[in-house]
Amino acid sequence: MGNIESTLPEGYRQVLKIDAADKKTGMLLTVACLAVTALLVTLSLIPLGFSLSFDVTAMAVFVIGMLAYIVLHELTHGAAYKLLTKRRLTFGFKWSCAFCGVPDVFVYRRASIIALVGPLVLFTVLLAPLAVALFFVSEALYFATALLFAYHLGGCVGDGYMLILLLFKYKNKDILIKDTGPVQYIYERISANEKEKR
C-alpha cells in the first residue's frame, strides 16, 4: 500500500465530510481557535504578573511573525503532501481558514496524519523554546513570541480536530481522505458483512 490512490477504489464509501467554509463548521472552528488562543495568551501573562508595557518593536515582530506564520503553516502541510504524493497542491484562503490541499488524489490515513502534524510539531518545537529564551532577554519580545505561539496553537484547531478523528475514530490503515483544502472527505472500506446486506 502506497500513500495515495488516483481514483477511489471499489468498495469504499464516504463516511464524513468536513467543510471549513461551511458557515456552521467555520464558526465552530473559529470559536474553538479563539478560545485556545485566549487561554494561552492568559497563561503567557502569568510569568509577567499580568502586567505588560506596550512595545512597538515587539508588536511589529508579532504582526510580521503572524503573517509569515500563516504562509509557513500551509507550506509545511504542502511540503509533507508533496513528498508523500508527488501531486499538484492547492493553496488559498476562505473566510474561516487558510488551506493547502491535494485535491486530485485520495490520500491514505498515514500520509494524511503526517501532513496534519507537520505544522503542529515544527512550530511548537520552534516557538515554545524561543518564547522561554526571550523571557530572560525582553519581556516584550517574550510576550510577542508567546502571542505567536498562542496564535499557532489556536490555528491548529482544525488540523487537531481532523487528527483526533483519524487517531481515535477512523483507525483502519486503509482509510482514505480526499483533501481539497477547505473540505476533507473521509472514506472507509465497506466490510464483507455490509456487502452481504446489500
DATA-V197739 format. One record per backbone hydrogen bond with DSSP energy under -1.0 kcal/mol. CO is the residue of the C=O (numbers start at 1). NH is the residue of the N-H. E is the energy in kcal/mol with one decimal. If there is no record, write none. Layout:
co=CO nh=NH e=E
co=CO nh=NH e=E
This chain:
co=3 nh=108 e=-3.0
co=5 nh=106 e=-2.9
co=11 nh=190 e=-3.6
co=13 nh=188 e=-2.3
co=16 nh=186 e=-2.7
co=18 nh=184 e=-2.5
co=19 nh=22 e=-1.3
co=22 nh=26 e=-3.4
co=23 nh=27 e=-2.3
co=24 nh=28 e=-2.3
co=25 nh=29 e=-2.6
co=26 nh=30 e=-2.3
co=27 nh=31 e=-2.7
co=28 nh=32 e=-2.4
co=29 nh=33 e=-2.5
co=30 nh=34 e=-2.6
co=31 nh=35 e=-2.4
co=32 nh=36 e=-2.5
co=33 nh=37 e=-2.5
co=34 nh=38 e=-2.8
co=35 nh=39 e=-2.3
co=36 nh=40 e=-2.2
co=37 nh=41 e=-2.4
co=38 nh=42 e=-2.3
co=39 nh=43 e=-2.3
co=40 nh=44 e=-2.1
co=45 nh=50 e=-2.5
co=46 nh=49 e=-2.0
co=48 nh=51 e=-1.1
co=55 nh=59 e=-2.2
co=56 nh=60 e=-2.3
co=57 nh=61 e=-2.3
co=58 nh=62 e=-2.1
co=59 nh=63 e=-2.6
co=60 nh=64 e=-2.6
co=61 nh=65 e=-2.6
co=62 nh=66 e=-2.9
co=63 nh=67 e=-2.1
co=64 nh=68 e=-2.5
co=65 nh=69 e=-2.5
co=66 nh=70 e=-1.9
co=67 nh=71 e=-1.3
co=68 nh=72 e=-2.8
co=69 nh=73 e=-3.2
co=70 nh=74 e=-1.6
co=71 nh=75 e=-2.4
co=72 nh=76 e=-2.0
co=73 nh=77 e=-1.7
co=74 nh=78 e=-2.6
co=75 nh=79 e=-2.8
co=76 nh=80 e=-2.0
co=77 nh=81 e=-2.7
co=78 nh=82 e=-2.9
co=79 nh=83 e=-2.3
co=80 nh=84 e=-2.1
co=81 nh=85 e=-2.8
co=82 nh=86 e=-1.8
co=90 nh=101 e=-2.6
co=92 nh=99 e=-2.7
co=97 nh=94 e=-3.5
co=99 nh=92 e=-1.9
co=101 nh=90 e=-2.4
co=102 nh=105 e=-1.1
co=106 nh=5 e=-2.3
co=107 nh=177 e=-2.8
co=108 nh=112 e=-2.2
co=109 nh=113 e=-2.6
co=110 nh=114 e=-2.1
co=111 nh=115 e=-2.2
co=112 nh=116 e=-2.3
co=113 nh=117 e=-2.5
co=114 nh=118 e=-1.2
co=117 nh=121 e=-2.9
co=118 nh=122 e=-2.6
co=119 nh=123 e=-2.3
co=120 nh=124 e=-1.2
co=121 nh=125 e=-2.5
co=122 nh=126 e=-1.6
co=123 nh=127 e=-2.6
co=124 nh=128 e=-1.8
co=126 nh=130 e=-1.0
co=127 nh=131 e=-2.5
co=128 nh=132 e=-1.9
co=129 nh=133 e=-2.6
co=130 nh=134 e=-2.5
co=131 nh=135 e=-1.3
co=133 nh=136 e=-1.0
co=134 nh=137 e=-1.4
co=134 nh=138 e=-2.9
co=138 nh=142 e=-2.7
co=139 nh=143 e=-2.5
co=140 nh=144 e=-2.3
co=141 nh=145 e=-2.3
co=142 nh=146 e=-2.8
co=143 nh=147 e=-2.8
co=144 nh=148 e=-1.8
co=145 nh=149 e=-2.4
co=146 nh=150 e=-2.5
co=147 nh=151 e=-2.6
co=148 nh=152 e=-2.3
co=149 nh=153 e=-2.5
co=150 nh=154 e=-2.5
co=151 nh=155 e=-2.4
co=154 nh=157 e=-1.4
co=156 nh=160 e=-3.2
co=157 nh=161 e=-2.5
co=158 nh=162 e=-2.1
co=159 nh=163 e=-2.6
co=160 nh=164 e=-2.6
co=161 nh=165 e=-2.1
co=162 nh=166 e=-2.2
co=163 nh=167 e=-2.3
co=164 nh=168 e=-2.5
co=165 nh=169 e=-2.0
co=165 nh=170 e=-3.1
co=169 nh=171 e=-1.0
co=172 nh=175 e=-1.7
co=175 nh=109 e=-1.8
co=176 nh=187 e=-3.2
co=177 nh=107 e=-3.5
co=178 nh=185 e=-2.3
co=179 nh=102 e=-2.0
co=182 nh=20 e=-2.9
co=183 nh=180 e=-2.6
co=184 nh=18 e=-2.9
co=185 nh=178 e=-2.3
co=186 nh=15 e=-3.0
co=186 nh=16 e=-1.3
co=187 nh=176 e=-2.3
co=188 nh=13 e=-2.2
co=191 nh=195 e=-2.0
co=192 nh=196 e=-2.0
co=193 nh=197 e=-1.7
co=194 nh=198 e=-1.3
